[in-house]
Amino acid sequence: MFIIKCLDWWESIKVMEKSILVKFGRKVRLERLKKNLSQEDLGARAGLHRTYIGMVERAEKNVTLRNIEKICRALDLRIRDFFKDF
């Protein structure tokens, strides 16, 4: 029973992690499109590869705090403003 509860807990953590990545990726895409930037443009402005931006937008990457800062700066947004309606 303990093992089953641990597995259930672990699965719920993975679902929550995935949902936050999806939410973050959608927000990056929304802000990028508001500024009429391609993934390549945003990547160049942020110092990140265009494929990395695509992976973030598709929730395939767990983004570091450093890269969140780079993406926000490239979008001309303060971090707190990016997450304001999160």
Backbone bond lengths (Angstrom), bond angles and torsions (degrees), N, CA, C in turn:
res aa  C-N    CA-C-N  psi(-1)  N-CA   C-N-CA  omega(-1)  CA-C   N-CA-C  phi
1 M - - - 1.446 - - 1.540 111.06 -
2 F 1.325 116.26 -41.75 1.466 121.03 179.34 1.525 110.75 -60.34
3 I 1.316 116.30 -43.33 1.468 120.53 -179.20 1.523 110.48 -63.91
4 I 1.313 117.14 -40.80 1.463 120.64 179.02 1.528 110.22 -63.32
5 K 1.333 117.26 -42.92 1.469 120.30 178.63 1.524 110.98 -63.49
6 C 1.324 116.81 -39.37 1.464 120.56 178.07 1.527 110.64 -64.01
7 L 1.320 116.57 -42.01 1.458 120.27 178.83 1.525 110.97 -65.49
8 D 1.332 116.86 -41.08 1.464 120.49 177.15 1.529 110.57 -61.81
9 W 1.315 116.12 -42.68 1.466 121.16 178.64 1.526 110.06 -61.72
10 W 1.324 116.08 -45.50 1.471 120.81 -178.96 1.521 110.77 -62.97
11 E 1.315 117.70 -42.18 1.462 121.11 178.23 1.527 111.09 -62.65
12 S 1.331 117.12 -40.31 1.467 119.72 179.25 1.525 110.85 -65.88
13 I 1.322 117.27 -35.75 1.475 121.14 176.47 1.531 109.65 -64.22
14 K 1.323 117.26 -44.28 1.462 120.70 -179.96 1.524 111.31 -63.82
15 V 1.320 117.89 -38.33 1.464 121.37 177.92 1.519 110.09 -65.54
16 M 1.330 117.65 -44.95 1.469 121.04 178.53 1.521 110.85 -62.20
17 E 1.332 116.84 -41.47 1.461 120.68 179.86 1.518 109.75 -62.55
18 K 1.311 116.73 -45.18 1.465 120.53 -179.38 1.526 110.29 -63.30
19 S 1.334 117.63 -40.91 1.459 119.59 -177.39 1.526 111.41 -65.74
20 I 1.311 118.21 -36.32 1.470 119.90 178.50 1.524 110.38 -69.85
21 L 1.322 117.26 -34.27 1.463 120.73 177.03 1.522 110.44 -67.61
22 V 1.328 116.86 -40.19 1.467 121.18 177.92 1.527 109.51 -63.61
23 K 1.305 116.49 -46.29 1.464 121.52 -179.93 1.534 111.16 -60.96
24 F 1.335 116.20 -44.74 1.456 120.54 178.97 1.531 110.74 -63.40
25 G 1.316 116.43 -46.15 1.464 120.56 -179.35 1.514 112.74 -61.64
26 R 1.328 116.70 -40.57 1.464 120.19 177.58 1.523 111.18 -63.93
27 K 1.320 116.06 -38.90 1.462 120.54 179.61 1.536 110.68 -66.94
28 V 1.320 117.09 -41.51 1.472 120.59 176.93 1.525 109.53 -59.70
29 R 1.334 116.31 -48.11 1.470 120.20 -179.86 1.528 111.20 -60.54
30 L 1.322 117.50 -45.45 1.462 121.64 179.59 1.527 111.27 -58.33
31 E 1.326 116.57 -49.21 1.468 120.59 -178.80 1.529 111.49 -66.85
32 R 1.329 116.57 -36.75 1.469 120.64 178.24 1.524 110.46 -63.97
33 L 1.329 116.06 -44.71 1.461 120.08 -179.00 1.530 111.71 -69.22
34 K 1.328 117.71 -32.53 1.471 120.65 175.69 1.519 110.80 -59.39
35 K 1.324 116.24 -32.11 1.461 121.48 -178.03 1.525 112.05 -95.93
36 N 1.332 116.43 7.70 1.470 122.26 -179.29 1.523 112.61 54.20
37 L 1.320 116.11 42.00 1.462 121.19 178.32 1.526 109.60 -103.27
38 S 1.312 115.26 141.98 1.459 119.54 170.59 1.532 107.79 -81.83
39 Q 1.311 116.35 168.28 1.466 119.22 174.99 1.521 109.81 -61.01
40 E 1.303 116.38 -36.39 1.470 120.65 178.38 1.529 110.90 -65.06
41 D 1.329 116.88 -43.50 1.471 120.95 178.11 1.527 111.22 -61.02
42 L 1.339 115.79 -47.94 1.463 119.49 -179.68 1.521 110.55 -62.64
43 G 1.320 116.15 -43.32 1.459 119.65 178.39 1.519 112.08 -59.06
44 A 1.324 116.45 -43.60 1.469 120.63 179.68 1.528 110.82 -63.49
45 R 1.314 116.48 -42.92 1.469 120.27 179.58 1.520 112.28 -66.06
46 A 1.346 115.38 -32.83 1.472 120.33 -176.90 1.527 112.79 -91.16
47 G 1.320 117.44 -10.17 1.465 120.24 -175.81 1.520 111.61 75.07
48 L 1.330 115.84 29.76 1.464 122.06 179.71 1.531 108.60 -125.44
49 H 1.315 116.77 154.39 1.467 120.31 -179.34 1.519 110.46 -72.59
50 R 1.318 116.21 146.69 1.472 121.36 -179.31 1.521 111.99 -58.60
51 T 1.332 117.22 -34.28 1.470 119.27 179.81 1.524 110.66 -69.51
52 Y 1.324 116.87 -30.85 1.466 120.65 176.71 1.531 109.58 -65.34
53 I 1.328 116.99 -43.24 1.464 120.88 178.18 1.525 109.59 -59.84
54 G 1.314 117.24 -43.89 1.459 121.06 177.87 1.520 112.09 -61.20
55 M 1.320 116.20 -41.21 1.466 120.51 179.52 1.528 110.75 -67.12
56 V 1.317 117.23 -36.34 1.471 120.94 176.36 1.525 109.17 -64.15
57 E 1.314 116.43 -46.91 1.462 120.61 -178.41 1.527 112.33 -63.70
58 R 1.320 117.33 -29.76 1.470 121.47 178.67 1.526 112.59 -92.45
59 A 1.326 116.55 7.57 1.472 123.27 178.91 1.517 112.46 61.80
60 E 1.314 116.14 35.71 1.459 121.58 178.27 1.523 112.53 -98.11
61 K 1.315 116.58 -7.81 1.468 121.90 -179.94 1.514 110.20 -125.78
62 N 1.313 115.31 139.67 1.464 121.29 171.64 1.524 106.15 -91.22
63 V 1.310 116.77 109.73 1.464 122.67 -169.65 1.525 110.77 -78.84
64 T 1.326 116.19 138.05 1.466 120.98 175.85 1.522 109.95 -80.16
65 L 1.310 115.65 162.51 1.464 120.11 177.06 1.525 111.02 -61.20
66 R 1.299 117.08 -37.62 1.474 120.32 178.26 1.515 111.39 -61.23
67 N 1.324 116.29 -42.76 1.460 119.11 -179.13 1.530 112.08 -74.05
68 I 1.329 117.48 -29.68 1.465 119.61 172.92 1.522 108.69 -61.03
69 E 1.325 116.26 -44.97 1.464 120.31 178.73 1.531 111.25 -61.28
70 K 1.323 117.18 -44.54 1.465 120.89 179.26 1.523 111.54 -61.24
71 I 1.324 116.57 -44.03 1.468 121.01 -179.32 1.521 110.20 -65.30
72 C 1.315 117.00 -44.32 1.473 119.99 179.33 1.520 111.47 -62.65
73 R 1.313 117.10 -43.72 1.470 119.76 178.02 1.520 111.18 -62.10
74 A 1.328 116.29 -41.37 1.464 120.62 -180.00 1.530 111.37 -65.01
75 L 1.326 115.85 -27.35 1.467 121.02 177.33 1.535 112.01 -90.89
76 D 1.327 116.55 5.33 1.473 122.68 -177.59 1.525 111.92 56.79
77 L 1.335 115.55 40.75 1.467 121.81 178.89 1.517 110.17 -124.14
78 R 1.323 115.95 141.62 1.452 118.97 169.82 1.529 107.01 -75.39
79 I 1.305 116.43 149.94 1.462 120.71 -178.03 1.528 110.37 -56.88
80 R 1.305 116.72 -44.19 1.472 119.44 -178.47 1.518 111.51 -63.61
81 D 1.338 117.45 -33.56 1.467 120.25 177.55 1.528 111.00 -71.75
82 F 1.320 115.96 -36.79 1.467 119.84 177.29 1.515 110.88 -59.18
83 F 1.334 116.57 -42.73 1.465 121.76 -175.79 1.531 112.89 -91.09
84 K 1.321 118.25 0.15 1.463 121.52 -175.12 1.531 112.78 -54.18
85 D 1.293 118.48 -49.26 1.468 122.58 -179.21 1.522 112.11 -101.38
86 F 1.269 116.15 22.16 1.469 122.15 -177.01 1.494 108.50 -71.51
